[in-house]
Amino acid sequence: QVQLVESGGGLVAPGGSLRLSCTASEFATDYYPMGWFRQAPGKEREGVACIGSGDGVALYLYSVKDRFTISRDTAKNTVFLELNNLTPEDTGIYYCAAAGVESSHWCPLSSGEAKWWGLGTQVTVSS
């Protein structure tokens, strides 16, 4: 059974940084395109970053493009999301997701494009 487990969330002051991790079971995280999504209270879930299979394409939500970085460590079978210069608007539950088809030219930035989901990790940006 595929499982995605996120970690690394927490409370951070504005301007601070966090690194989120997503570890997968039952498949290699460089095989399927992977994505990070977030959901703020009262808002819809939105894709913030994704990465294609292998050394594939990386895409970002415009508002995080110069602050967040998605990467993977194949030895650890883990996908990371580095969050820098955080603002209160970045607060939310961050979810890791995986697509069900292999592609280096595409990755999921829309919820409907992801097949498997983790349970999420809370990120709170507050002074």
Summary of the structure (lengths in Angstrom):
residues: 127
radius of gyration: 13.4
end to end distance: 39.9
largest distance: 41.2
contacts: 411
relative contact order: 0.32
helix: 7%
strand: 45%
